[in-house]
Amino acid sequence: QVQLMESGGGLVQTGSSLKLSCAASGFTFGLYPMYWYRQAPGTERKMVAMINQSGNSYDYSVKGRFTISIDNAKKTVFLQMNSLKAEDTAEYYCSTYIAHTRYWGQGTQVTVSS
């Protein structure tokens, strides 16, 4: 079955960098788009980055600071986050969409303190 497992979250200061990882299994990695979403308390889950065979895209709030990438050999998708701001504080989720079904990881918490 499809499994996604995030790691790399933590508590950092404003202006710091953090790299999230998502290990994938149970499907043909590289064939389907991969996403990073985030959700702060009391808000809706929102996509921040996406990557597929055509390229990648970002939410305007993270463009220029976050970079999504994949390692096909390791079946892992990354989110490099630079110049972190307090408003980046959220639970971050890895996701993919296969055969009309959305799959989610368990999430990893990122807290940016000022």
C-alpha positions as a Markdown table, in Angstrom:
| # | Residue | x | y | z |
|---|---|---|---|---|
| 1 | Gln | 0.0 | 0.0 | 0.0 |
| 2 | Val | 1.0 | 3.6 | -0.5 |
| 3 | Gln | 3.1 | 4.9 | 2.5 |
| 4 | Leu | 4.6 | 8.3 | 3.0 |
| 5 | Met | 6.8 | 9.1 | 6.0 |
| 6 | Glu | 8.0 | 12.7 | 6.7 |
| 7 | Ser | 10.9 | 13.6 | 8.8 |
| 8 | Gly | 13.2 | 16.6 | 9.5 |
| 9 | Gly | 10.8 | 19.0 | 11.3 |
| 10 | Gly | 11.9 | 20.8 | 14.4 |
| 11 | Leu | 12.1 | 24.1 | 16.3 |
| 12 | Val | 14.3 | 26.8 | 14.6 |
| 13 | Gln | 14.8 | 30.5 | 14.8 |
| 14 | Thr | 13.6 | 33.1 | 12.3 |
| 15 | Gly | 15.9 | 33.2 | 9.3 |
| 16 | Ser | 17.1 | 29.6 | 9.7 |
| 17 | Ser | 17.0 | 26.8 | 7.3 |
| 18 | Leu | 15.4 | 23.3 | 7.6 |
| 19 | Lys | 15.2 | 20.4 | 5.2 |
| 20 | Leu | 12.2 | 18.0 | 5.3 |
| 21 | Ser | 12.2 | 14.5 | 3.8 |
| 22 | Cys | 9.5 | 12.2 | 2.8 |
| 23 | Ala | 10.2 | 8.6 | 2.1 |
| 24 | Ala | 7.7 | 6.9 | -0.2 |
| 25 | Ser | 6.8 | 3.3 | -0.8 |
| 26 | Gly | 4.0 | 1.2 | -2.3 |
| 27 | Phe | 3.8 | 2.9 | -5.7 |
| 28 | Thr | 6.0 | 3.7 | -8.8 |
| 29 | Phe | 7.9 | 6.7 | -7.5 |
| 30 | Gly | 8.5 | 9.3 | -10.1 |
| 31 | Leu | 5.4 | 8.5 | -12.1 |
| 32 | Tyr | 3.0 | 10.6 | -9.9 |
| 33 | Pro | 3.2 | 14.2 | -8.7 |
| 34 | Met | 4.5 | 14.8 | -5.2 |
| 35 | Tyr | 3.3 | 17.6 | -2.9 |
| 36 | Trp | 4.2 | 19.3 | 0.3 |
| 37 | Tyr | 1.2 | 20.8 | 2.2 |
| 38 | Arg | 1.1 | 22.6 | 5.5 |
| 39 | Gln | -1.5 | 23.3 | 8.1 |
| 40 | Ala | -1.3 | 25.8 | 10.9 |
| 41 | Pro | -3.8 | 25.5 | 13.9 |
| 42 | Gly | -7.2 | 26.8 | 13.0 |
| 43 | Thr | -6.4 | 27.0 | 9.3 |
| 44 | Glu | -7.0 | 24.8 | 6.2 |
| 45 | Arg | -4.4 | 22.6 | 4.8 |
| 46 | Lys | -2.6 | 24.4 | 2.0 |
| 47 | Met | -0.3 | 23.2 | -0.8 |
| 48 | Val | 3.1 | 24.9 | -0.6 |
| 49 | Ala | 5.0 | 23.0 | -3.3 |
| 50 | Met | 4.5 | 20.4 | -6.0 |
| 51 | Ile | 6.8 | 18.5 | -8.3 |
| 52 | Asn | 6.1 | 16.3 | -11.3 |
| 53 | Gln | 7.7 | 15.2 | -14.5 |
| 54 | Ser | 7.0 | 18.6 | -16.1 |
| 55 | Gly | 8.6 | 20.7 | -13.3 |
| 56 | Asn | 7.6 | 22.2 | -10.0 |
| 57 | Ser | 5.4 | 25.0 | -8.6 |
| 58 | Tyr | 5.1 | 26.9 | -5.4 |
| 59 | Asp | 2.7 | 28.9 | -3.4 |
| 60 | Tyr | 3.5 | 32.6 | -3.6 |
| 61 | Ser | 4.2 | 32.7 | 0.2 |
| 62 | Val | 7.2 | 30.4 | -0.1 |
| 63 | Lys | 8.4 | 31.0 | -3.7 |
| 64 | Gly | 12.1 | 31.9 | -3.7 |
| 65 | Arg | 12.6 | 30.5 | -0.2 |
| 66 | Phe | 11.5 | 26.9 | -0.5 |
| 67 | Thr | 12.7 | 24.3 | -3.0 |
| 68 | Ile | 11.1 | 20.9 | -3.7 |
| 69 | Ser | 13.2 | 18.1 | -5.1 |
| 70 | Ile | 13.2 | 14.4 | -5.5 |
| 71 | Asp | 15.7 | 11.5 | -5.4 |
| 72 | Asn | 14.3 | 8.8 | -7.5 |
| 73 | Ala | 16.9 | 6.2 | -6.3 |
| 74 | Lys | 16.0 | 6.8 | -2.7 |
| 75 | Lys | 12.2 | 7.3 | -3.4 |
| 76 | Thr | 12.4 | 10.4 | -1.4 |
| 77 | Val | 11.0 | 13.9 | -1.9 |
| 78 | Phe | 12.6 | 16.9 | -0.1 |
| 79 | Leu | 11.6 | 20.4 | 0.9 |
| 80 | Gln | 14.5 | 22.7 | 1.5 |
| 81 | Met | 13.2 | 25.7 | 3.5 |
| 82 | Asn | 15.4 | 28.8 | 3.8 |
| 83 | Ser | 14.8 | 32.2 | 5.4 |
| 84 | Leu | 12.2 | 30.7 | 7.6 |
| 85 | Lys | 9.6 | 33.1 | 9.1 |
| 86 | Ala | 7.3 | 32.7 | 12.1 |
| 87 | Glu | 4.3 | 32.3 | 9.7 |
| 88 | Asp | 5.9 | 29.2 | 8.3 |
| 89 | Thr | 5.1 | 27.5 | 11.6 |
| 90 | Ala | 2.8 | 24.5 | 10.8 |
| 91 | Glu | 2.5 | 20.8 | 10.5 |
| 92 | Tyr | 4.0 | 19.8 | 7.1 |
| 93 | Tyr | 2.6 | 16.9 | 5.1 |
| 94 | Cys | 3.9 | 15.0 | 2.2 |
| 95 | Ser | 1.2 | 13.9 | -0.3 |
| 96 | Thr | 0.6 | 12.2 | -3.7 |
| 97 | Tyr | -2.4 | 11.7 | -5.9 |
| 98 | Ile | -2.9 | 8.3 | -7.5 |
| 99 | Ala | -6.0 | 7.0 | -9.3 |
| 100 | His | -8.3 | 9.7 | -7.9 |
| 101 | Thr | -7.1 | 9.1 | -4.4 |
| 102 | Arg | -5.1 | 11.5 | -2.3 |
| 103 | Tyr | -2.6 | 10.0 | 0.1 |
| 104 | Trp | -1.0 | 11.7 | 3.1 |
| 105 | Gly | 1.9 | 11.1 | 5.4 |
| 106 | Gln | 1.6 | 11.5 | 9.2 |
| 107 | Gly | 3.1 | 15.0 | 9.1 |
| 108 | Thr | 6.1 | 16.7 | 10.7 |
| 109 | Gln | 6.0 | 19.8 | 12.9 |
| 110 | Val | 7.9 | 22.9 | 12.0 |
| 111 | Thr | 8.1 | 25.7 | 14.5 |
| 112 | Val | 9.8 | 28.9 | 13.8 |
| 113 | Ser | 10.4 | 31.2 | 16.8 |
| 114 | Ser | 11.1 | 34.8 | 16.6 |
